[in-house]
Amino acid sequence: QVQLVESGGGLAQAGGSLRLSCAASGRTLSRYHMGWFRQAPGKEREFVTAINWSGAMTSYADSVRGRFTISRDNAQNTVYLQMNSLKPEDTAVYYCAATSRWLGSPSQYDYWGQGTQVTVSS
Protein backbone atom coordinates (compact mmCIF):
# COMPACT_ATOMS: atom_id res chain seq x y z
CA GLN A 1 0.00 0.00 0.00
CA VAL A 2 1.09 3.55 -0.76
CA GLN A 3 -0.37 6.61 0.90
CA LEU A 4 -0.01 9.87 -1.03
CA VAL A 5 -0.45 13.33 0.43
CA GLU A 6 -0.39 16.46 -1.72
CA SER A 7 0.51 19.89 -0.42
CA GLY A 8 1.41 23.32 -1.75
CA GLY A 9 -1.86 24.32 -3.31
CA GLY A 10 -3.41 27.71 -2.76
CA LEU A 11 -4.25 30.97 -4.43
CA ALA A 12 -2.01 32.52 -7.07
CA GLN A 13 -2.36 35.39 -9.51
CA ALA A 14 -2.23 34.83 -13.23
CA GLY A 15 1.40 34.70 -14.28
CA GLY A 16 2.48 33.51 -10.86
CA SER A 17 3.92 30.23 -9.65
CA LEU A 18 3.13 27.43 -7.24
CA ARG A 19 5.00 24.28 -6.32
CA LEU A 20 3.03 21.20 -5.38
CA SER A 21 4.51 18.31 -3.44
CA CYS A 22 3.31 14.74 -3.17
CA ALA A 23 4.74 12.84 -0.24
CA ALA A 24 4.46 9.08 -0.12
CA SER A 25 4.47 6.68 2.77
CA GLY A 26 4.25 2.93 2.81
CA ARG A 27 6.07 1.35 -0.09
CA THR A 28 9.01 3.15 -1.62
CA LEU A 29 7.99 5.54 -4.37
CA SER A 30 10.77 4.33 -6.65
CA ARG A 31 8.65 1.29 -7.46
CA TYR A 32 6.13 3.47 -9.29
CA HIS A 33 5.68 5.85 -12.15
CA MET A 34 3.96 8.98 -10.90
CA GLY A 35 1.40 11.27 -12.41
CA TRP A 36 -0.38 14.51 -11.69
CA PHE A 37 -4.00 14.96 -12.70
CA ARG A 38 -6.44 17.80 -12.18
CA GLN A 39 -10.17 18.22 -12.04
CA ALA A 40 -11.97 21.51 -12.45
CA PRO A 41 -15.59 21.97 -11.31
CA GLY A 42 -17.99 20.33 -13.72
CA LYS A 43 -15.20 18.74 -15.74
CA GLU A 44 -13.67 15.31 -15.93
CA ARG A 45 -10.33 14.53 -14.34
CA GLU A 46 -7.57 15.19 -16.85
CA PHE A 47 -3.94 14.18 -17.20
CA VAL A 48 -1.40 16.90 -16.49
CA THR A 49 2.01 15.23 -16.41
CA ALA A 50 3.82 12.02 -15.54
CA ILE A 51 7.33 10.92 -14.65
CA ASN A 52 8.75 7.43 -14.85
CA TRP A 53 10.17 5.61 -11.85
CA SER A 54 13.74 6.86 -12.34
CA GLY A 55 12.91 10.38 -13.46
CA ALA A 56 14.47 9.81 -16.87
CA MET A 57 11.21 10.16 -18.79
CA THR A 58 8.44 12.71 -18.52
CA SER A 59 5.23 13.46 -20.37
CA TYR A 60 3.09 16.60 -20.37
CA ALA A 61 -0.35 17.61 -21.54
CA ASP A 62 -0.20 20.18 -24.32
CA SER A 63 -1.98 22.69 -22.10
CA VAL A 64 0.88 22.77 -19.57
CA ARG A 65 3.97 21.91 -21.61
CA GLY A 66 6.60 24.60 -21.19
CA ARG A 67 4.97 25.99 -18.04
CA PHE A 68 4.87 23.02 -15.65
CA THR A 69 7.73 20.77 -14.61
CA ILE A 70 7.44 17.44 -12.85
CA SER A 71 10.32 16.03 -10.83
CA ARG A 72 10.92 13.44 -8.16
CA ASP A 73 13.25 12.70 -5.29
CA ASN A 74 13.08 9.00 -4.60
CA ALA A 75 15.31 9.33 -1.55
CA GLN A 76 12.70 11.67 -0.05
CA ASN A 77 9.78 9.65 -1.43
CA THR A 78 8.39 12.84 -2.92
CA VAL A 79 7.21 14.05 -6.30
CA TYR A 80 6.97 17.71 -7.23
CA LEU A 81 5.02 19.81 -9.70
CA GLN A 82 6.46 23.24 -10.39
CA MET A 83 3.81 25.40 -12.00
CA ASN A 84 4.88 28.65 -13.64
CA SER A 85 3.04 31.21 -15.76
CA LEU A 86 -0.21 30.12 -14.18
CA LYS A 87 -3.47 30.85 -15.96
CA PRO A 88 -7.02 31.05 -14.59
CA GLU A 89 -7.82 27.89 -16.56
CA ASP A 90 -5.29 26.03 -14.40
CA THR A 91 -7.73 26.35 -11.49
CA ALA A 92 -8.59 22.84 -10.32
CA VAL A 93 -8.03 20.25 -7.64
CA TYR A 94 -4.67 18.63 -8.35
CA TYR A 95 -4.09 14.98 -7.56
CA CYS A 96 -0.95 12.90 -7.57
CA ALA A 97 -1.16 9.22 -8.33
CA ALA A 98 1.09 6.17 -8.57
CA THR A 99 1.06 3.43 -11.19
CA SER A 100 3.13 0.48 -12.29
CA ARG A 101 2.12 1.14 -15.93
CA TRP A 102 3.88 3.98 -17.75
CA LEU A 103 1.43 6.49 -19.26
CA GLY A 104 -1.54 4.44 -18.27
CA SER A 105 -5.04 5.81 -18.19
CA PRO A 106 -6.35 7.20 -14.88
CA SER A 107 -8.07 3.89 -14.20
CA GLN A 108 -4.67 2.20 -14.31
CA TYR A 109 -3.25 4.27 -11.48
CA ASP A 110 -3.20 2.24 -8.29
CA TYR A 111 -2.96 4.90 -5.62
CA TRP A 112 -4.29 8.45 -5.38
CA GLY A 113 -3.84 11.34 -3.02
CA GLN A 114 -6.71 13.37 -1.62
CA GLY A 115 -6.00 16.36 -3.82
CA THR A 116 -4.97 19.96 -3.25
CA GLN A 117 -6.85 23.01 -4.51
CA VAL A 118 -5.13 25.42 -6.88
CA THR A 119 -6.94 28.66 -7.66
CA VAL A 120 -5.55 31.17 -10.15
CA SER A 121 -7.08 34.63 -10.21
CA SER A 122 -7.04 36.86 -13.26
GUVO-515431 format. One record per residue: x, y, z of N, C-alpha, C, CB in turn; residue in one letter. Coordinates in pm, whole numbers, plus 32768, in hexadecimal, padded with zeros to 4 digits. Glycine has a CB too. Layout:
% GUVO-515431
XYZXYZXYZXYZa;...
//
This chain:
% GUVO-515431
80527F8A80008000800080008057807D80007FA280008078q;802980E27FB9806D81637FB4800781CE7FDA80AA817F7F27v;802D822380377FDB8295805A801C8312801F7FC982A180F5q;7FCD83627FDA7FFF83DB7F997FBB84557FD47FE883D57F00l;800984BA7FF37FD38535802B800B85AC7FDE7FF5854180C3v;7FB185F77F9E7FD9866E7F547FDB86E87FB07F7B86877EDDe;802F87467F8F803387C57FD6806688307F76808C87BD8055s;805788AD7FA0808D891C7F51802789677EFE80F688E97EF9g;7FAC89397EFF7F4689807EB57F238A047EF97ECA892A7EA6g;7ED48A537EB47EAB8AD37EEC7E7E8B327E807F1D8B117F3Bg;7E838BB17EA07E578C197E457ED08C5D7E067DFF8C807E8El;7ECC8C6F7D847F378CB47D3D7EF88D117CD67F988C507CF9a;7F418D797CB37F148DD37C497F418D9D7BC27F4B8E617C60q;7EF98DC17B5C7F218D9B7AD57FB08DCA7ABB7EC08DD57A6Ba;7FFF8D717A83808C8D8E7A6C80E78D637ADD809E8E1F7A53g;80AA8D3E7B4D80F88D177BC2811F8C847BC080AB8D347C3Eg;81558C577C3081888BCF7C3B815A8B8E7CBC82208BCE7C32s;81508B0B7CB781398AB77D2C81898A387D1B80A18A997D3Fl;81AF89FC7D8B81F4897C7D8881A6891A7DDD828789897DBAr;817688B17DA0812F88487DE6819087D97E0B80BC88127D91l;8176879B7E7C81C387277EA8816486B27EBD821387457F29s;8196863D7EAA814B85C27EC381A785657F11811A857F7E3Cc;818985577F9081DA85047FE8819B847A7FF681EB85468072a;81EE84157FED81BE838C7FF481ED8349807481EC833C7F7Ba;819982F280A781BF829C81158191821080F4818282CE819Cs;81C681B0813C81A981258119821880EF80C38122811980D2g;81F980BB8052825F80877FF782B380F87FBE821E80367F86r;832E80D77F988385813B7F5E834F816C7ED8841081047F4Et;835681ED7EC3831F822A7E4B836982007DCD832282C07E58l;83E681D47DDC843581B17D6783FF81387D1D84C481977D90s;83A180F17D5A836180817D1682FF80AF7CAB831980287D7Ar;82D7812F7CAE8265815B7C5F828781D07C0181F581837CB9y;823F81D07B91823882497B4181D082A37B84821382297AAAh;81E483257B79818C83827BBE814C83E37B5D81DA83CE7C29m;80D184087B7D808C84677B27804684D27B79802784207ACFg;802F85427B387FDA85AB7B6F7F6185B97B13802886347B7Dw;7EED85C27B507E7085D87B0A7E2B86507B497E15855A7B0Ff;7DC986867B057D7C86F47B3E7CEB86E77B157DB6877B7B13r;7C9687207B697C07871E7B4C7BCC87A57B727BBF86AC7B98q;7B9687E87B0E7B5388677B237ABE884C7B3B7B6988C67AAAa;7A7888AA7B7B79E988957B95799C887A7B1579AE890E7BDDp;794C88127B1778F987F17AA4794187AE7A3278B988697A73g;79C187917A457A10875279DA7A4786CD7A097A8387AF79AEk;7A6E867C79A67AA985FB79C77B3B860E79F47AA2859D794De;7B6B85AB7A3E7BF785AD7A667C4F85A079EA7C16853C7ACCr;7CB685F279E27D0B85EF796B7D9E85DF79917CF9866F791Ae;7DE685A079377E76858A79487EBF8610793C7EAB852678DEf;7F21862379957F74869A798F8003867679677F7486E47A17v;803F861879B180C985F3799780E9857079DD8129866279C5t;8152852E79AF817E84B279EE821684A979E8813E843779A9a;824D845B7A4382DD84447A4782F483B17A638322849E7AB3i;835683767A1E836B82E77A3383B582CF7AB683B982A979BDn;83C782527ADA83F982317B5F8481826E7B7D8401819C7B6Fw;84D6827B7B17855E82AE7B2E856983447B1A85BF82687AD1s;850383807ADE850B840E7ABE8544842A7A35855C84547B23g;856783C179EB85A783D57969854483FB78FC85EF83587941a;84C683DB790E846183F878A983EF844778E6842C83757869m;83BE84A8789B834C84F778C482EB850778508378858078FAt;827185287870820B8542780B81B385B3783F81B784C277ECs;8186860A77E48135867C780B80BD868A77AE818986FC7809y;804F86B977E87FDD86E177968004875F77497F5D86FA77EEa;7FCB876D76D27FEC87E276807FCE886576C97F9E87DD75FCd;7F678862771B7F3A88DD775E7F9E891177C57EB688C477A0s;7FF988BB77F2805888E5785B80E988DD782F8045889178D7v;810388A177BC818D888F778F81D189177783819288447708r;8249891E77BB8294899C77B9827A89F57831827589E8773Dg;821189D8787C81F18A2778F4820089D6797581628A5E78EAr;81E08956796E81E788FE79E3825E88A079D6816388AE79F2f;8297887D7A498305881D7A4B82EF87B87ABB838D88657A5Dt;82F3873A7A9882E886D07AFB8374869E7B1C828E865B7AC8i;8389867C7B9A840886437BC583EE85E87C3B846E86B17BEAs;8454859A7C5E844485407CD084C785327D1A841284B87CA2r;84BA85137D9A852D84F67DEF850D84737E34854A85697E57d;854084077DFD851C83847E34855483707EC1855083157DD8n;85C383B17EDE85FB83A57F65859E83E47FCC868583E77F6Ca;8555844C7FA284F6848F7FFB8468845C7FE784FA85257FE4q;845783FB7F8C83D283C57F71836E84327F4D83A083767FEAn;839A84907EFC834785047EDC834E85247E478375857E7F2Et;82DC854E7E1482D1857D7D8A82A4860F7D8E826D85247D37v;82D6865C7D2F82B986EB7D2D827887137CA88339873C7D46y;822C877F7CAF81F687BD7C36820D88537C42815E879B7C22l;826C88857BF6828689147BF1822E89507B85831D89327BD5q;81DC89AE7BAC817D89EC7B50819E8A7F7B4180EC89D97B80m;81C68AA67ACA81E88B317AAC81868B6A7A4782778B3C7A77n;81878BEC7A3981308C3179D880A08BFF79E481648C1C7948s;80708BFA7A5D7FEB8BC47A767F7F8C167A307FCF8BBE7B0Bl;7F168BD07A077EA58C0D79C47E268BED7A127E9A8BDC7931k;7DC08C407A077D428C217A4D7D0C8B977A2A7CD88C8A7A2Cp;7D238B6979B07CF28AE579887D3F8A7379C87CF98AD878F2e;7DA98A927A137DEF8A2B7A607DA98A0F7AE57E7F8A547A78d;7D448A5E7B067CFB8A4B7B837CB989C17B867C918AB97B95t;7CD889757BEC7CA588EC7BF87CD788B07C7B7CD188957B7Ea;7CA2883C7C9B7CDD87E97D047D4687917CC07C7187937D50v;7DBE87937CF67E2D87477CBD7E4586CA7D117EAE879D7CB5y;7E51865A7CCB7E6785DA7D0C7EE9859B7CDB7DF0857B7CF2y;7F34855E7D367FA1850A7D0B7F7584787D16802285247D5Fc;7FB384267CC47F8C839A7CBF800483457C987F1883857C5Da;7FFF82C67CC0806D82697CA7803B81F37C5580AA82387D2Ba;808E81C77BF8806A81577BA180E381047B80802981897B22t;80CC80867B63813980307B33813C802C7A9A81297FA17B6Cs;80DD80717A5980D4807279C780F280FC7993804980447997r;815B810D79478184818E7911811A81C578B0820C818178CBw;80F2824178CB808F8289787A800B823E786E80C782A377F0l;7FE881FD78DB7F6681BC78DD7EF5822078EB7F608157794Eg;7E7D81F178D47E08824578E57DF08258797B7D8A820678A0s;7D9E82BB79A07D8582D07A307D5782527A787D1C833C7A42p;7D0B81FE7A337CD981857A747D4981217A917C7081437A1Cs;7DBD81367A547E2D80DC7A697E8E810D7AD47E7780C879E7q;7E6C817C7B137EBB81AB7B847E8781657C017EB482487B92y;7EE481357C517EC080E07CC37EA1812E7D417F2D807F7CDEd;7EE5819E7D527ED881EA7DCE7EC7827E7DAD7F5481D57E2Ay;7E7282C07DFB7E53834D7DE67E5C83997E6A7DC6835D7DA8w;7E8784177E607E80846E7ED27DF684AC7EDE7EEB84DB7EC9g;7DE584FE7F447D6185397F5E7D4B85B97F0E7D5085567FF3q;7DB585EE7ED47DA886647E827DC886E47ECD7D1E866C7E49g;7DF587487E837E0F87CC7EBB7DD988357E597EA887E17ED6t;7D9588997E8F7D5388FD7E3D7DB889667E0D7CE089407E8Bq;7DB289827D8C7DFF89EE7D507D9C8A4E7D117E6789B97CE6v;7DA28ACC7D397D4A8B327D027D9F8BA37CC97CE88B667D6Et;7D898BC37C4C7DD58C2D7C097D758C9F7BE77E1D8BF77B89v;7D918D127C1C7D3C8D877C037D738DD87B8F7D308DDF7C83s;7D178E167B467D408E667AD27D608EF57AF97CD38E667A67s;
//
